[in-house]
């Protein structure tokens, strides 16, 4: 983790990716932060925005791959006991 932080600080003002300006037209200049004048017009992406994009993308991919259950599952023990009694079965009580 420390190495990753040191690497980020070292590369803070360098470009890590190139996006064609036609594809990044609405936010192209923001992707070049903190060197907007140097990177913005060429479609270069700085470390800070790149990390934000990667974090957001991995969060959405993880949520898509491993969705949370919509409703918590609870067991109605009284209903199970009534069903077992109706079927003439004996259920041992949980202790």
MARTORLO-76832 format. One record per atom (N, C-alpha, C): x negated, y, z; atom name; residue number from 1. Coordinates in pm, 1 decimal. Example, Ala and Ser with C-alpha at 12.3 -4.5 7.8 and 13.67 -1.06 7.14 Angstrom:
<rs>
         x         y         z  atomo  num
   -1319.0    -569.0     780.0      N    1
   -1230.0    -450.0     780.0     CA    1
   -1320.0    -330.0     780.0      C    1
   -1285.0    -225.0     708.0      N    2
   -1367.0    -106.0     714.0     CA    2
   -1290.0       3.0     787.0      C    2
</rs>
This chain:
<rs>
         x         y         z  atomo  num
     -82.9    -118.0       0.0      N    1
       0.0       0.0       0.0     CA    1
     -87.9     125.1       0.0      C    1
    -193.0     120.8      77.2      N    2
    -283.9     234.3      83.8     CA    2
    -351.5     256.1     -51.9      C    2
    -387.3     146.8    -117.5      N    3
    -450.2     155.9    -248.8     CA    3
    -353.8     215.9    -350.9      C    3
    -228.5     177.4    -344.9      N    4
    -128.3     232.1    -435.8     CA    4
    -109.6     382.2    -413.2      C    4
    -106.9     424.5    -287.5      N    5
     -96.3     566.8    -256.6     CA    5
    -216.4     644.9    -305.3      C    5
    -335.8     589.3    -288.3      N    6
    -458.0     655.2    -334.6     CA    6
    -459.2     665.2    -486.3      C    6
    -416.5     560.2    -553.3      N    7
    -410.2     561.7    -699.0     CA    7
    -309.4     665.0    -748.5      C    7
    -198.0     676.5    -681.8      N    8
     -96.4     775.6    -719.4     CA    8
    -150.9     917.0    -704.2      C    8
    -218.1     943.6    -594.0      N    9
    -273.4    1077.6    -572.9     CA    9
    -383.9    1108.7    -672.9      C    9
    -461.5    1007.5    -711.0      N   10
    -568.4    1027.6    -808.5     CA   10
    -510.7    1059.4    -946.3      C   10
    -406.4     991.6    -984.3      N   11
    -347.1    1009.9   -1116.7     CA   11
    -232.8    1109.9   -1118.2      C   11
    -214.6    1187.5   -1012.2      N   12
     -98.3    1273.5    -997.7     CA   12
     -77.5    1366.8   -1115.9      C   12
    -183.4    1424.1   -1169.1      N   13
    -168.8    1520.9   -1277.1     CA   13
    -198.2    1462.7   -1414.2      C   13
    -206.3    1332.2   -1426.4      N   14
    -231.3    1273.0   -1557.7     CA   14
    -104.0    1209.5   -1611.2      C   14
    -101.0    1190.3   -1740.9      N   15
      15.9    1130.4   -1805.4     CA   15
       6.3     978.6   -1797.3      C   15
     117.6     912.8   -1766.9      N   16
     119.0     766.6   -1757.4     CA   16
     200.6     702.7   -1869.3      C   16
     280.0     780.0   -1940.6      N   17
     360.4     725.5   -2049.7     CA   17
     389.7     835.0   -2150.9      C   17
     424.4     792.0   -2270.2      N   18
     461.7     884.9   -2376.5     CA   18
     600.4     846.8   -2426.7      C   18
     690.0     941.4   -2422.9      N   19
     825.7     922.9   -2474.5     CA   19
     841.6    1021.0   -2589.0      C   19
     884.5     974.2   -2705.7      N   20
     902.6    1068.4   -2816.6     CA   20
     995.3    1183.5   -2775.9      C   20
     957.5    1306.1   -2810.3      N   21
    1038.6    1421.5   -2770.9     CA   21
    1184.2    1412.8   -2816.7      C   21
    1211.9    1344.3   -2926.4      N   22
    1349.9    1331.3   -2972.4     CA   22
    1434.0    1248.9   -2874.6      C   22
    1372.8    1152.8   -2807.2      N   23
    1445.3    1069.4   -2711.6     CA   23
    1459.7    1134.7   -2574.2      C   23
    1368.3    1223.0   -2542.1      N   24
    1370.4    1284.2   -2409.4     CA   24
    1410.0    1431.1   -2414.7      C   24
    1483.8    1470.3   -2516.4      N   25
    1511.5    1612.7   -2537.4     CA   25
    1581.9    1682.6   -2421.0      C   25
    1681.2    1624.8   -2353.9      N   26
    1743.6    1703.3   -2247.3     CA   26
    1655.5    1718.9   -2124.1      C   26
    1573.7    1619.2   -2093.1      N   27
    1494.0    1624.2   -1970.1     CA   27
    1344.7    1611.2   -1997.3      C   27
    1303.8    1630.2   -2120.3      N   28
    1164.0    1611.9   -2158.2     CA   28
    1066.5    1696.0   -2077.6      C   28
    1101.9    1820.0   -2053.2      N   29
    1010.8    1906.4   -1977.5     CA   29
    1003.7    1864.9   -1830.8      C   29
    1114.1    1814.7   -1774.3      N   30
    1111.2    1771.9   -1633.9     CA   30
    1025.2    1647.7   -1613.7      C   30
    1015.4    1563.3   -1715.9      N   31
     933.5    1443.6   -1704.6     CA   31
     785.1    1476.5   -1694.4      C   31
     747.4    1595.5   -1735.9      N   32
     608.3    1637.0   -1728.9     CA   32
     569.8    1703.4   -1598.0      C   32
     658.8    1709.3   -1501.3      N   33
     629.0    1773.3   -1372.4     CA   33
     510.1    1705.6   -1307.8      C   33
     413.0    1771.9   -1254.7      N   34
     394.5    1913.6   -1223.9     CA   34
     325.7    1993.7   -1333.9      C   34
     295.3    1934.7   -1448.7      N   35
     227.4    2007.3   -1556.6     CA   35
     324.5    2027.2   -1672.5      C   35
     427.0    2105.4   -1648.6      N   36
     533.4    2124.0   -1746.2     CA   36
     483.2    2181.3   -1878.2      C   36
     395.5    2278.9   -1871.8      N   37
     347.6    2343.2   -1994.9     CA   37
     264.3    2247.8   -2079.2      C   37
     183.8    2165.2   -2013.1      N   38
      95.0    2076.0   -2087.6     CA   38
     166.4    1951.8   -2139.2      C   38
     253.5    1893.6   -2058.5      N   39
     313.7    1765.2   -2092.0     CA   39
     451.5    1775.1   -2155.5      C   39
     527.0    1877.5   -2119.2      N   40
     666.9    1884.5   -2158.3     CA   40
     692.9    1883.1   -2307.1      C   40
     615.5    1957.0   -2383.3      N   41
     642.5    1966.8   -2526.9     CA   41
     591.6    1845.2   -2605.1      C   41
     506.8    1763.6   -2543.4      N   42
     450.9    1649.0   -2614.6     CA   42
     518.6    1517.0   -2577.8      C   42
     611.6    1517.7   -2485.7      N   43
     681.6    1396.6   -2447.1     CA   43
     603.6    1309.0   -2350.1      C   43
     507.0    1366.4   -2280.0      N   44
     427.6    1290.7   -2183.4     CA   44
     497.8    1288.5   -2048.2      C   44
     482.1    1178.5   -1976.6      N   45
     548.0    1160.6   -1847.4     CA   45
     440.5    1156.1   -1738.7      C   45
     456.5    1238.6   -1635.2      N   46
     361.5    1242.1   -1523.7     CA   46
     396.4    1133.9   -1421.8      C   46
     309.5    1116.5   -1322.3      N   47
     323.9    1008.9   -1224.0     CA   47
     449.9    1024.4   -1138.6      C   47
     478.4    1143.2   -1088.9      N   48
     593.4    1163.4   -1000.0     CA   48
     726.1    1122.1   -1063.0      C   48
     760.8    1178.8   -1178.6      N   49
     885.4    1136.4   -1242.8     CA   49
     884.1     989.1   -1283.3      C   49
     767.8     936.8   -1320.6      N   50
     758.2     795.8   -1357.7     CA   50
     793.2     706.7   -1238.2      C   50
     742.1     741.2   -1121.0      N   51
     773.7     663.1   -1001.5     CA   51
     922.4     670.3    -968.1      C   51
     983.1     786.8    -983.0      N   52
    1126.6     799.9    -958.8     CA   52
    1208.3     716.0   -1057.5      C   52
    1168.1     718.4   -1184.5      N   53
    1238.4     638.6   -1284.9     CA   53
    1224.1     489.1   -1257.2      C   53
    1103.5     445.7   -1222.4      N   54
    1080.8     303.5   -1194.2     CA   54
    1158.6     258.6   -1071.2      C   54
    1160.7     340.6    -967.1      N   55
    1233.5     306.0    -845.5     CA   55
    1383.3     295.2    -873.1      C   55
    1436.2     389.7    -947.0      N   56
    1578.3     387.0    -980.0     CA   56
    1612.2     265.6   -1066.8      C   56
    1528.2     237.6   -1164.7      N   57
    1554.6     124.5   -1254.3     CA   57
    1548.5      -8.4   -1179.3      C   57
    1449.0     -26.4   -1093.3      N   58
    1438.3    -153.2   -1020.6     CA   58
    1552.5    -168.9    -919.9      C   58
    1597.9     -60.0    -861.0      N   59
    1711.8     -67.7    -770.1     CA   59
    1837.6    -113.8    -844.0      C   59
    1863.1     -55.9    -961.3      N   60
    1981.3     -93.9   -1038.7     CA   60
    1969.7    -236.7   -1091.3      C   60
    1850.2    -278.2   -1131.3      N   61
    1831.7    -416.1   -1177.6     CA   61
    1853.0    -515.6   -1064.5      C   61
    1803.2    -483.4    -945.9      N   62
    1821.5    -572.7    -831.6     CA   62
    1969.2    -584.3    -793.8      C   62
    2041.3    -472.8    -798.6      N   63
    2184.5    -477.1    -767.5     CA   63
    2262.3    -554.8    -873.1      C   63
    2218.0    -546.8    -999.7      N   64
    2285.3    -621.7   -1105.5     CA   64
    2255.0    -770.8   -1095.8      C   64
    2132.4    -804.6   -1059.1      N   65
    2093.2    -945.3   -1051.3     CA   65
    2145.9   -1012.9    -925.3      C   65
    2153.7    -939.0    -814.9      N   66
    2197.0    -994.6    -686.4     CA   66
    2308.9    -909.1    -627.9      C   66
    2430.0    -919.9    -682.8      N   67
    2539.1    -834.8    -632.8     CA   67
    2579.5    -873.4    -490.5      C   67
    2623.1    -774.5    -417.2      N   68
    2670.9    -796.0    -280.6     CA   68
    2812.7    -850.8    -287.1      C   68
    2848.5    -940.8    -195.8      N   69
    2986.9    -989.7    -196.5     CA   69
    3083.6    -875.8    -165.3      C   69
    3195.7    -875.4    -234.7      N   70
    3292.3    -766.2    -220.8     CA   70
    3364.0    -770.7     -86.0      C   70
    3394.3    -889.7     -37.3      N   71
    3469.9    -904.6      86.5     CA   71
    3395.8   -1002.6     176.1      C   71
    3387.4    -968.3     301.7      N   72
    3325.4   -1059.7     397.6     CA   72
    3417.1   -1179.6     418.8      C   72
    3359.5   -1297.0     422.2      N   73
    3437.4   -1419.5     437.6     CA   73
    3448.8   -1451.1     586.1      C   73
    3570.5   -1471.3     631.3      N   74
    3591.7   -1510.2     770.2     CA   74
    3676.4   -1637.7     772.2      C   74
    3654.2   -1720.6     870.1      N   75
    3724.7   -1847.2     881.8     CA   75
    3835.8   -1831.7     984.0      C   75
    3956.5   -1866.4     942.3      N   76
    4072.0   -1862.2    1030.8     CA   76
    4086.5   -2000.1    1095.5      C   76
    4032.2   -2013.9    1216.0      N   77
    4031.5   -2144.7    1282.9     CA   77
    4172.0   -2190.2    1322.0      C   77
    4260.4   -2098.1    1355.4      N   78
    4398.5   -2136.3    1390.8     CA   78
    4470.3   -2198.7    1271.3      C   78
    4453.3   -2138.3    1155.4      N   79
    4516.2   -2192.4    1034.9     CA   79
    4460.0   -2330.4    1001.6      C   79
    4328.0   -2348.7    1016.1      N   80
    4267.4   -2479.2     990.8     CA   80
    4319.5   -2584.1    1088.9      C   80
    4336.5   -2545.8    1213.5      N   81
    4389.2   -2639.7    1313.4     CA   81
    4532.9   -2679.9    1279.9      C   81
    4615.6   -2582.5    1235.9      N   82
    4753.6   -2614.4    1197.0     CA   82
    4757.1   -2708.0    1076.1      C   82
    4669.5   -2683.8     978.9      N   83
    4663.6   -2770.3     860.8     CA   83
    4619.6   -2911.5     898.8      C   83
    4522.0   -2921.2     988.1      N   84
    4475.0   -3053.1    1031.3     CA   84
    4584.0   -3125.9    1109.8      C   84
    4656.4   -3051.3    1191.0      N   85
    4764.8   -3112.2    1268.5     CA   85
    4876.2   -3161.1    1176.0      C   85
    4905.8   -3083.9    1073.5      N   86
    5008.7   -3123.6     978.1     CA   86
    4966.0   -3247.3     899.5      C   86
    4834.5   -3261.9     878.0      N   87
    4784.9   -3377.4     804.5     CA   87
    4753.7   -3494.1     897.4      C   87
    4783.6   -3477.9    1024.8      N   88
    4759.6   -3581.7    1125.7     CA   88
    4609.8   -3614.2    1140.8      C   88
    4528.9   -3512.3    1137.5      N   89
    4384.9   -3528.2    1157.4     CA   89
    4345.2   -3455.9    1284.7      C   89
    4238.8   -3501.1    1345.1      N   90
    4190.2   -3440.5    1468.8     CA   90
    4063.8   -3361.7    1435.7      C   90
    4061.5   -3238.0    1480.7      N   91
    3943.1   -3154.4    1463.9     CA   91
    3881.2   -3135.1    1600.0      C   91
    3751.1   -3163.7    1606.6      N   92
    3679.0   -3141.2    1731.6     CA   92
    3655.7   -2992.5    1748.8      C   92
    3682.0   -2939.6    1868.9      N   93
    3662.0   -2796.4    1890.1     CA   93
    3513.1   -2759.5    1885.9      C   93
    3485.4   -2642.0    1834.1      N   94
    3347.1   -2594.8    1832.1     CA   94
    3309.1   -2543.6    1970.2      C   94
    3190.1   -2576.4    2011.6      N   95
    3148.1   -2528.6    2143.0     CA   95
    3020.4   -2451.5    2135.0      C   95
</rs>
